[in-house]
Amino acid sequence: MGWRTKKTHPQAMELPTVQRNDEKKHDSIVTVDEISREVVHTLSKDEKLILLALASLSLMAALDGTSISVALPTMSQELGGSATEAFWTGTSFTLCSAVFQPVFSSFSDLFGRKPLILVAIFWFLIGAIVAGVANDYTHMLIGRSLQGVGGGGIITLTSIVIADVVPLAHRAKYFGMLSAIWSLGTVTGPVIGGCFAEKSTWRWIFYLNFPLIAVGTALVLWSSRSKSHKVSYRDQLRKIDYLGILLFIPSTASFLIPLTWGGVLYNWDSWHTVAPLVTGAVGLILFSVYEYRFAKNPMIPPSIFQNRTSLIAFAGYAVVGLVVWCILYFLPIYYEAVKGFKPIMSGVALFPETFTLAPSAVVVGLVISRLGNYYWAICIGWGVSTIGTGLMYLLSADASTATWVCVNLVPGLGVGMVLPSIPLAVQAAATPETLAIAVAMSTFFRGFGQSIGVAIGGVIFQNRMKSNLLDYAELRAHADKYSGEAASAVQMIRAMADGPMKDHLKEAYSDSLKVVWAFCCGICGLIFVISLFTKSYSLNRVMTTQKGQDDETRGHRNESRG
């Protein structure tokens, strides 16, 4: 595509940012010290347009993802869904988003970023329409799945385009800003969703996407046209890893789906759970063997997993997705079921949790760019996240307002620190040839974490809920009903008269959620220890994706001809 990075220097206007024919392959990464530490980075008009477009689309994806959480009880009651179907409203989006991210990355390397961005926008639009007019959970889940496909493309291509046009040393600022935009969506999303669910209809959560889609599409189309390919589309189609895609998508889906119903719809030892789980695991093993031994143009090059820092960063991003989505989906249940908040107030109550994300991400991004080091941010961020999720255990049925406000400030601060720093660890450890897919795998693992976060959190919560309900004599007869429909049961709690039964039900909710918070704390603590072994690579290097180098080389040739 025509998005490239411009660099100027007071003493030398032409800088050797790409590999020359007579240079060795490893010299494609040039240290800044070899050029100068005074490089000034600017973006062209087209690059600014495309980044602005992707920023608006990222805001849309964040709004769509978080506004649903507050509206789940209302949606469940209107559509007549169970708790499993309610949780699947979020899981279907994140599952499809994660599964299709590597596919979008692979295709964008062959056909260009811009066409694939437009394809992603199209699928998101169709999904929003289907979900917005749905009258049952079947159509709702179809719409959310289509939105997930498009959302996955938007998420991964946003990060890849930043890697295309922004030098590594300056990337932290842009990822910090991107994290801030995402945080803005998470802050306002629950409030907007609560307003629509309480004052109008939850369907406006999906209709709200339309103006943002229009703005994003217009900006993408307004940017420069894609450069013509030297290789024909027929030749590009031959490079697609068809067998890899056919193995990856169904295997990943088969592996994740039983995690959502194990212990809830079916027992863990039921064939309904074991069969797809084993099938998915075997499929992923076959996919790995095929990619490593036989694929000529692998969709996911095995080399990106042969670096310790990359593996730790991938695991860290999965935990980010898991923890954030657990919090965003289960805190509203606490506020509405235990504290008795209505959807709007429930959204406002999420402010402490999400509001610290934006300033933390921006400040950390700026400091990383200044220091040229990301290691400290990852370690401190995970330490703060561990403490923050541990403090959430204090969210009991009788917790005061001051308690839940102060407690919920800490996890957002920690997650905000790791959001812009983890992608830099992956990119600093990658090569220009593998940078794009490494970026895509980062967002894939975050989406993977989001999928299993809501799923595993739902399993933990509902199983613990049933156990807690059985402890109260007056609730034993309702244990299966309330634990299986925990999200929609919020409305029933509100309608109950004050008394021991209502109090015990609230205690069952808060005690069940404590196990979810303890799980989040444990997984954050584990990744904190593992992250101590992250290698701190230098960010003072001129490195872009291989496509970014190719685009820049073509740009220099065009300039010389002009």
C-alpha positions as CSV (number, residue, x, y, z in Angstrom):
1,M,0.0,0.0,0.0
2,G,1.0,3.6,-0.2
3,W,1.6,4.2,3.5
4,R,5.2,4.7,4.3
5,T,7.3,6.4,6.9
6,K,9.1,9.7,6.2
7,K,12.4,10.5,8.0
8,T,14.3,13.6,7.9
9,H,17.7,14.6,9.4
10,P,19.4,18.0,9.5
11,Q,22.6,16.7,8.0
12,A,21.5,13.8,5.9
13,M,18.2,13.8,4.1
14,E,18.5,10.2,2.8
15,L,18.8,7.6,5.4
16,P,19.6,3.9,4.8
17,T,16.4,2.5,6.3
18,V,16.0,-0.5,4.0
19,Q,18.4,-3.3,3.0
20,R,20.6,-2.6,0.0
21,N,21.4,-5.3,-2.6
22,D,25.0,-5.6,-1.5
23,E,24.1,-5.7,2.3
24,K,23.8,-8.9,4.2
25,K,20.4,-10.0,5.3
26,H,20.9,-9.3,9.0
27,D,21.8,-5.7,8.1
28,S,18.1,-5.0,7.4
29,I,17.9,-3.9,11.0
30,V,20.1,-0.8,11.4
31,T,20.9,0.7,14.8
32,V,20.0,4.3,15.3
33,D,23.5,4.9,16.6
34,E,24.8,4.0,13.2
35,I,22.6,6.7,11.6
36,S,21.9,9.3,14.3
37,R,20.0,9.8,17.5
38,E,18.5,12.9,16.1
39,V,16.1,11.3,13.6
40,V,12.8,13.1,13.4
41,H,9.8,11.0,12.6
42,T,6.8,12.4,10.7
43,L,3.8,10.8,9.1
44,S,2.6,11.5,5.6
45,K,-1.0,12.7,5.0
46,D,-2.1,9.3,3.9
47,E,-0.6,7.6,6.9
48,K,-2.3,10.1,9.2
49,L,-5.6,9.4,7.5
50,I,-5.3,5.6,7.8
51,L,-4.3,5.8,11.4
52,L,-7.2,8.2,12.1
53,A,-9.5,5.7,10.4
54,L,-8.2,2.8,12.4
55,A,-8.5,4.8,15.6
56,S,-12.2,5.4,15.0
57,L,-12.7,1.8,14.1
58,S,-10.9,0.6,17.2
59,L,-13.1,2.9,19.3
60,M,-16.1,1.3,17.6
61,A,-14.8,-2.2,18.5
62,A,-14.2,-1.3,22.1
63,L,-17.6,0.3,22.5
64,D,-19.3,-2.7,21.0
65,G,-17.4,-5.1,23.2
66,T,-17.9,-3.4,26.5
67,S,-21.4,-1.9,26.1
68,I,-22.9,-5.5,25.8
69,S,-21.7,-6.5,29.3
70,V,-24.1,-4.1,31.2
71,A,-27.0,-4.9,28.9
72,L,-26.7,-8.7,29.3
73,P,-29.4,-9.1,32.0
74,T,-31.9,-7.1,30.0
75,M,-31.0,-8.9,26.7
76,S,-31.3,-12.3,28.4
77,Q,-34.8,-11.5,29.7
78,E,-36.1,-10.1,26.4
79,L,-34.6,-12.9,24.2
80,G,-35.3,-15.7,26.6
81,G,-31.8,-16.9,26.9
82,S,-29.9,-18.9,29.5
83,A,-26.8,-17.7,31.3
84,T,-24.7,-19.8,28.8
85,E,-26.3,-18.1,25.9
86,A,-25.8,-14.7,27.5
87,F,-22.1,-15.3,28.1
88,W,-21.8,-16.6,24.5
89,T,-23.0,-13.2,23.3
90,G,-19.5,-12.0,24.3
91,T,-17.7,-15.2,23.7
92,S,-18.8,-15.7,20.1
93,F,-17.4,-12.2,19.3
94,T,-14.1,-12.8,20.9
95,L,-13.8,-16.3,19.6
96,C,-14.3,-15.4,16.0
97,S,-12.2,-12.3,16.4
98,A,-9.2,-14.3,17.7
99,V,-9.5,-17.1,15.2
100,F,-9.6,-14.9,12.1
101,Q,-6.8,-12.4,13.1
102,P,-3.9,-14.5,11.7
103,V,-5.9,-15.1,8.5
104,F,-6.4,-11.3,8.0
105,S,-2.7,-10.8,8.6
106,S,-1.7,-13.5,6.1
107,F,-4.1,-12.2,3.4
108,S,-3.0,-8.5,4.0
109,D,0.6,-9.5,3.2
110,L,-0.6,-10.8,-0.1
111,F,-3.3,-8.4,-1.2
112,G,-2.5,-5.2,0.8
113,R,-3.7,-3.7,4.1
114,K,-6.4,-1.4,2.6
115,P,-8.5,-4.0,0.8
116,L,-8.5,-6.2,3.9
117,I,-9.4,-3.3,6.2
118,L,-12.5,-2.7,3.9
119,V,-13.3,-6.4,4.0
120,A,-13.2,-6.4,7.9
121,I,-15.4,-3.3,8.0
122,F,-17.9,-5.0,5.7
123,W,-18.2,-8.1,7.9
124,F,-18.5,-6.0,11.1
125,L,-21.3,-4.0,9.4
126,I,-23.3,-7.1,8.4
127,G,-22.9,-8.5,11.9
128,A,-24.1,-5.3,13.5
129,I,-27.2,-5.3,11.3
130,V,-28.0,-9.0,12.1
131,A,-27.5,-8.6,15.9
132,G,-29.4,-5.3,16.0
133,V,-32.6,-6.8,14.5
134,A,-32.3,-10.2,16.2
135,N,-35.4,-11.6,18.0
136,D,-33.8,-14.7,19.4
137,Y,-30.3,-15.8,20.5
138,T,-29.7,-17.8,17.3
139,H,-29.7,-14.7,15.2
140,M,-27.9,-12.7,18.0
141,L,-25.0,-15.2,18.0
142,I,-24.8,-15.2,14.2
143,G,-24.6,-11.4,14.2
144,R,-22.0,-11.4,17.0
145,S,-19.9,-14.0,15.2
146,L,-19.9,-11.9,12.0
147,Q,-18.9,-8.9,14.0
148,G,-16.1,-10.9,15.6
149,V,-14.7,-11.8,12.2
150,G,-14.7,-8.1,11.2
151,G,-13.5,-6.9,14.6
152,G,-10.6,-9.4,14.4
153,G,-9.5,-7.9,11.1
154,I,-9.8,-4.3,12.4
155,I,-7.9,-5.1,15.6
156,T,-4.9,-6.9,14.0
157,L,-4.6,-4.6,11.0
158,T,-4.5,-1.6,13.3
159,S,-1.4,-2.9,15.0
160,I,0.2,-4.1,11.8
161,V,-0.3,-0.7,10.1
162,I,1.4,1.0,13.0
163,A,4.3,-1.4,12.6
164,D,4.3,-0.6,8.8
165,V,4.6,3.2,9.2
166,V,6.1,3.9,12.6
167,P,9.7,3.2,13.5
168,L,10.2,0.8,16.5
169,A,11.7,3.5,18.7
170,H,8.5,5.7,18.3
171,R,6.0,2.9,18.4
172,A,5.4,3.0,22.2
173,K,3.7,6.4,21.9
174,Y,1.3,5.2,19.2
175,F,0.5,2.0,21.1
176,G,-0.1,4.1,24.2
177,M,-2.4,6.3,22.3
178,L,-4.2,3.3,20.8
179,S,-4.6,1.8,24.3
180,A,-6.0,5.1,25.4
181,I,-8.6,5.1,22.6
182,W,-9.5,1.5,23.5
183,S,-9.7,2.6,27.1
184,L,-12.1,5.5,26.1
185,G,-14.3,2.9,24.5
186,T,-14.2,0.7,27.6
187,V,-15.0,3.6,29.9
188,T,-17.9,5.0,27.9
189,G,-19.2,1.7,26.5
190,P,-20.8,0.4,29.7
191,V,-22.5,3.7,30.3
192,I,-23.8,3.9,26.8
193,G,-25.0,0.3,26.9
194,G,-26.7,0.9,30.3
195,C,-28.4,4.0,29.0
196,F,-29.8,2.2,26.0
197,A,-30.8,-0.9,28.0
198,E,-32.6,1.2,30.7
199,K,-34.0,4.2,28.8
200,S,-34.5,2.9,25.2
201,T,-33.5,-0.5,23.8
202,W,-30.3,-2.5,23.9
203,R,-30.5,-2.7,20.0
204,W,-29.1,0.8,19.8
205,I,-25.8,-0.7,21.0
206,F,-25.5,-2.2,17.6
207,Y,-27.0,0.7,15.6
208,L,-24.4,3.1,17.2
209,N,-21.8,1.3,15.1
210,F,-23.2,2.7,11.8
211,P,-21.8,6.3,12.0
212,L,-18.4,5.1,13.2
213,I,-18.3,2.6,10.3
214,A,-19.2,5.4,7.9
215,V,-16.4,7.7,9.2
216,G,-13.8,4.9,9.2
217,T,-14.7,3.7,5.7
218,A,-14.6,7.3,4.3
219,L,-11.2,7.9,5.8
220,V,-9.9,4.6,4.4
221,L,-11.2,5.3,1.0
222,W,-9.9,8.9,1.1
223,S,-6.3,7.6,1.8
224,S,-4.0,6.7,-1.1
225,R,-4.8,3.9,-3.4
226,S,-3.0,0.6,-3.0
227,K,0.0,0.3,-5.2
228,S,-0.3,-2.2,-8.0
229,H,1.1,-5.6,-7.4
230,K,4.0,-6.9,-9.5
231,V,2.7,-10.4,-9.0
232,S,-0.7,-11.2,-10.4
233,Y,-3.6,-12.0,-8.1
234,R,-3.6,-15.6,-9.4
235,D,0.0,-16.0,-8.2
236,Q,-0.9,-14.4,-4.9
237,L,-3.8,-16.9,-4.5
238,R,-1.3,-19.7,-5.0
239,K,0.7,-18.5,-2.0
240,I,-2.3,-18.8,0.4
241,D,-1.8,-21.5,3.0
242,Y,-5.2,-23.1,2.3
243,L,-4.6,-26.3,4.3
244,G,-3.2,-24.3,7.2
245,I,-6.3,-22.2,7.3
246,L,-8.6,-25.2,7.0
247,L,-6.8,-26.8,9.9
248,F,-6.5,-23.7,12.1
249,I,-10.0,-22.2,12.1
250,P,-12.1,-25.4,12.9
251,S,-9.4,-26.7,15.3
252,T,-9.3,-23.5,17.3
253,A,-13.0,-23.2,17.4
254,S,-13.4,-26.9,18.4
255,F,-10.9,-26.4,21.2
256,L,-12.5,-23.2,22.6
257,I,-16.2,-24.1,22.4
258,P,-16.3,-26.9,25.0
259,L,-14.5,-24.6,27.4
260,T,-17.7,-22.5,27.5
261,W,-20.1,-25.3,28.4
262,G,-17.9,-27.7,30.5
263,G,-19.5,-28.0,33.9
264,V,-22.5,-25.9,32.9
265,L,-24.4,-27.4,29.9
266,Y,-22.5,-30.7,30.1
267,N,-20.3,-32.3,32.7
268,W,-16.5,-32.2,32.1
269,D,-16.4,-35.9,31.6
270,S,-19.3,-35.8,29.1
271,W,-18.6,-36.7,25.5
272,H,-20.1,-33.4,24.5
273,T,-17.2,-31.7,26.3
274,V,-14.4,-34.2,25.8
275,A,-14.9,-35.0,22.1
276,P,-14.6,-31.5,20.7
277,L,-11.9,-30.6,23.2
278,V,-9.7,-33.5,22.1
279,T,-10.6,-33.0,18.5
280,G,-9.5,-29.4,18.6
281,A,-6.3,-30.2,20.5
282,V,-5.4,-32.9,17.9
283,G,-6.3,-30.5,15.1
284,L,-4.0,-27.8,16.5
285,I,-1.2,-30.3,16.9
286,L,-1.6,-31.4,13.2
287,F,-1.7,-27.7,12.2
288,S,1.6,-27.1,14.1
289,V,3.3,-30.1,12.4
290,Y,2.1,-29.1,9.0
291,E,3.2,-25.5,9.4
292,Y,6.6,-26.6,10.7
293,R,7.4,-29.4,8.3
294,F,5.4,-29.1,5.1
295,A,3.9,-25.6,4.4
296,K,5.7,-23.6,1.7
297,N,4.2,-20.3,2.8
298,P,3.0,-21.0,6.3
299,M,0.2,-18.9,7.6
300,I,2.0,-18.8,11.0
301,P,5.8,-19.2,10.6
302,P,7.1,-21.4,13.4
303,S,10.1,-19.2,13.9
304,I,8.0,-16.6,15.8
305,F,7.6,-19.2,18.6
306,Q,11.4,-19.9,18.9
307,N,12.1,-16.8,21.0
308,R,11.7,-16.8,24.8
309,T,10.7,-13.2,25.0
310,S,8.0,-13.7,22.3
311,L,6.5,-16.7,24.0
312,I,6.4,-14.8,27.3
313,A,4.8,-11.8,25.6
314,F,2.2,-13.9,23.8
315,A,1.3,-15.5,27.2
316,G,1.1,-12.1,28.8
317,Y,-1.2,-10.7,26.1
318,A,-3.5,-13.8,26.6
319,V,-3.7,-13.0,30.3
320,V,-4.5,-9.4,29.5
321,G,-7.5,-10.4,27.4
322,L,-8.5,-13.0,30.0
323,V,-8.4,-10.7,33.0
324,V,-9.9,-7.6,31.3
325,W,-12.8,-9.5,29.9
326,C,-13.5,-11.3,33.1
327,I,-13.7,-8.0,34.9
328,L,-15.8,-6.3,32.2
329,Y,-18.3,-9.1,32.1
330,F,-18.6,-10.1,35.8
331,L,-18.3,-6.8,37.6
332,P,-21.7,-5.6,36.1
333,I,-23.3,-8.8,37.6
334,Y,-21.9,-7.8,41.0
335,Y,-23.2,-4.3,40.7
336,E,-26.6,-5.2,39.5
337,A,-27.2,-8.4,41.4
338,V,-25.5,-7.6,44.7
339,K,-25.5,-3.8,44.9
340,G,-28.9,-3.4,43.2
341,F,-27.7,-0.9,40.6
342,K,-29.6,-0.3,37.4
343,P,-27.8,-0.7,34.0
344,I,-26.8,3.0,33.8
345,M,-25.4,3.1,37.3
346,S,-23.7,-0.2,36.7
347,G,-21.9,1.3,33.8
348,V,-20.9,4.3,35.8
349,A,-19.6,2.0,38.5
350,L,-17.1,0.5,36.0
351,F,-15.4,3.9,35.7
352,P,-12.9,3.3,38.4
353,E,-11.9,0.0,36.8
354,T,-11.4,1.3,33.3
355,F,-10.7,5.0,33.8
356,T,-7.1,4.4,35.0
357,L,-6.3,2.5,31.9
358,A,-6.0,5.5,29.5
359,P,-3.7,7.7,31.5
360,S,-1.6,4.8,32.5
361,A,-1.2,3.5,29.0
362,V,-0.4,7.0,27.5
363,V,2.2,7.9,30.2
364,V,3.9,4.5,30.0
365,G,4.0,4.7,26.2
366,L,5.7,8.1,26.4
367,V,8.2,7.0,29.1
368,I,9.1,3.9,27.1
369,S,9.7,6.0,24.0
370,R,11.9,8.3,26.1
371,L,13.9,5.5,27.8
372,G,14.0,3.0,25.0
373,N,13.2,0.2,27.4
374,Y,10.0,-1.8,28.0
375,Y,11.1,-4.4,30.6
376,W,10.3,-2.2,33.7
377,A,6.8,-1.5,32.5
378,I,5.9,-5.2,32.0
379,C,7.2,-6.3,35.4
380,I,5.7,-3.4,37.4
381,G,2.5,-3.6,35.4
382,W,2.0,-7.3,36.2
383,G,2.9,-6.7,39.9
384,V,0.3,-4.0,40.2
385,S,-2.3,-6.1,38.3
386,T,-1.7,-9.0,40.7
387,I,-2.3,-6.7,43.7
388,G,-5.3,-5.1,42.1
389,T,-7.1,-8.3,41.2
390,G,-6.3,-9.6,44.7
391,L,-7.9,-6.6,46.3
392,M,-11.1,-7.3,44.4
393,Y,-11.7,-10.2,46.8
394,L,-12.9,-7.4,49.2
395,L,-16.0,-6.9,47.0
396,S,-18.5,-8.5,49.4
397,A,-22.2,-8.0,49.6
398,D,-21.8,-5.3,52.3
399,A,-18.8,-3.5,50.7
400,S,-19.1,0.3,51.0
401,T,-19.0,2.6,48.1
402,A,-15.5,3.9,49.1
403,T,-14.3,0.2,49.2
404,W,-15.4,-0.8,45.7
405,V,-14.3,2.5,44.1
406,C,-10.8,2.4,45.6
407,V,-10.4,-1.3,45.0
408,N,-11.3,-1.0,41.3
409,L,-8.7,1.7,40.6
410,V,-5.7,-0.6,41.0
411,P,-6.3,-3.3,38.3
412,G,-6.8,-0.7,35.6
413,L,-3.6,1.0,36.5
414,G,-1.6,-2.3,36.2
415,V,-3.3,-3.4,32.9
416,G,-2.7,0.1,31.5
417,M,1.0,-0.4,32.0
418,V,1.3,-3.7,30.2
419,L,-1.0,-2.9,27.3
420,P,1.5,-0.7,25.3
421,S,4.6,-2.5,26.6
422,I,3.9,-6.2,25.7
423,P,3.5,-5.5,21.9
424,L,6.9,-3.8,21.9
425,A,8.5,-6.9,23.4
426,V,7.1,-9.0,20.6
427,Q,8.1,-6.6,17.9
428,A,11.6,-6.0,19.3
429,A,12.2,-9.7,19.3
430,A,10.9,-10.2,15.7
431,T,12.6,-9.8,12.3
432,P,11.3,-7.7,9.5
433,E,10.1,-10.8,7.7
434,T,8.1,-12.1,10.7
435,L,7.1,-8.8,12.3
436,A,3.6,-8.5,10.7
437,I,2.5,-12.1,11.7
438,A,4.1,-11.6,15.1
439,V,2.0,-8.5,15.6
440,A,-1.1,-10.5,14.5
441,M,-0.3,-13.3,16.9
442,S,-0.1,-10.8,19.7
443,T,-3.6,-9.6,19.1
444,F,-4.7,-13.3,18.4
445,F,-3.5,-14.3,21.9
446,R,-5.3,-11.3,23.5
447,G,-8.5,-12.4,21.7
448,F,-7.8,-16.0,22.7
449,G,-7.5,-14.8,26.3
450,Q,-10.8,-12.9,26.0
451,S,-12.6,-16.0,24.7
452,I,-11.4,-18.3,27.5
453,G,-11.6,-15.5,30.0
454,V,-15.4,-15.1,29.7
455,A,-15.7,-18.9,29.2
456,I,-13.6,-20.0,32.1
457,G,-14.9,-17.2,34.3
458,G,-18.4,-18.3,33.5
459,V,-17.7,-21.9,34.4
460,I,-16.1,-20.9,37.7
461,F,-18.9,-18.5,38.6
462,Q,-21.8,-20.8,37.7
463,N,-20.3,-23.9,39.3
464,R,-19.5,-22.0,42.5
465,M,-22.9,-20.3,42.4
466,K,-24.7,-23.7,42.5
467,S,-22.5,-24.9,45.4
468,N,-23.2,-21.7,47.3
469,L,-27.0,-21.8,46.7
470,L,-27.1,-25.4,48.1
471,D,-25.8,-24.1,51.4
472,Y,-29.0,-22.2,52.0
473,A,-32.1,-24.3,52.7
474,E,-34.6,-21.8,51.2
475,L,-32.5,-21.6,47.9
476,R,-31.7,-25.3,47.4
477,A,-34.8,-25.9,45.2
478,H,-33.7,-23.0,43.0
479,A,-30.0,-23.9,42.7
480,D,-30.1,-25.3,39.2
481,K,-32.3,-22.4,37.9
482,Y,-30.4,-19.5,39.5
483,S,-26.9,-20.9,38.7
484,G,-27.8,-21.8,35.1
485,E,-29.4,-18.4,34.5
486,A,-27.3,-16.2,36.7
487,A,-27.3,-13.2,34.3
488,S,-31.0,-13.1,33.7
489,A,-31.8,-13.8,37.3
490,V,-30.6,-10.3,38.2
491,Q,-34.0,-9.0,37.2
492,M,-35.7,-11.5,39.6
493,I,-33.5,-10.4,42.5
494,R,-34.6,-6.8,42.0
495,A,-38.2,-7.8,42.1
496,M,-37.8,-9.8,45.4
497,A,-39.0,-8.3,48.7
498,D,-36.3,-7.6,51.2
499,G,-35.7,-10.5,53.5
500,P,-33.3,-13.4,54.3
501,M,-33.8,-15.1,50.9
502,K,-32.8,-12.0,49.0
503,D,-29.8,-11.4,51.3
504,H,-28.6,-15.0,51.0
505,L,-29.0,-14.8,47.2
506,K,-26.8,-11.7,47.1
507,E,-24.2,-13.4,49.3
508,A,-24.2,-16.3,47.0
509,Y,-23.5,-14.0,44.0
510,S,-20.7,-12.1,45.8
511,D,-19.1,-15.2,47.2
512,S,-19.2,-16.9,43.7
513,L,-17.6,-13.8,42.1
514,K,-14.8,-13.8,44.7
515,V,-13.6,-17.1,43.2
516,V,-13.4,-15.5,39.8
517,W,-11.4,-12.6,41.3
518,A,-9.1,-15.1,43.0
519,F,-8.5,-16.9,39.7
520,C,-7.6,-13.6,38.0
521,C,-5.2,-12.8,40.8
522,G,-3.5,-16.2,40.6
523,I,-3.0,-16.0,36.8
524,C,-1.7,-12.4,37.0
525,G,0.8,-13.5,39.7
526,L,1.9,-16.4,37.6
527,I,2.6,-14.3,34.5
528,F,4.4,-11.7,36.7
529,V,6.9,-14.4,37.7
530,I,7.3,-15.6,34.2
531,S,7.7,-12.0,32.8
532,L,10.8,-11.5,35.0
533,F,12.6,-13.7,32.4
534,T,11.7,-11.3,29.5
535,K,14.7,-10.1,27.6
536,S,15.0,-6.3,27.2
537,Y,15.9,-5.8,23.5
538,S,16.9,-2.3,22.3
539,L,14.2,-0.2,20.8
540,N,16.7,2.1,19.1
541,R,16.5,0.3,15.8
542,V,15.0,1.2,12.4
543,M,12.8,-1.7,11.8
544,T,9.5,-2.0,10.0
545,T,7.5,-4.9,8.6
546,Q,8.8,-6.5,5.4
547,K,5.8,-5.0,3.6
548,G,6.6,-1.6,5.1
549,Q,10.2,-1.9,3.7
550,D,8.9,-3.0,0.3
551,D,6.5,-0.1,0.2
552,E,9.1,2.4,1.2
553,T,11.5,1.0,-1.4
554,R,8.9,1.4,-4.1
555,G,8.2,5.0,-2.8
556,H,11.9,6.0,-3.1
557,R,11.9,4.6,-6.7
558,N,8.8,6.5,-7.6
559,E,10.3,9.7,-6.1
560,S,13.6,9.2,-8.1
561,R,11.6,8.8,-11.3
562,G,9.6,11.9,-10.6
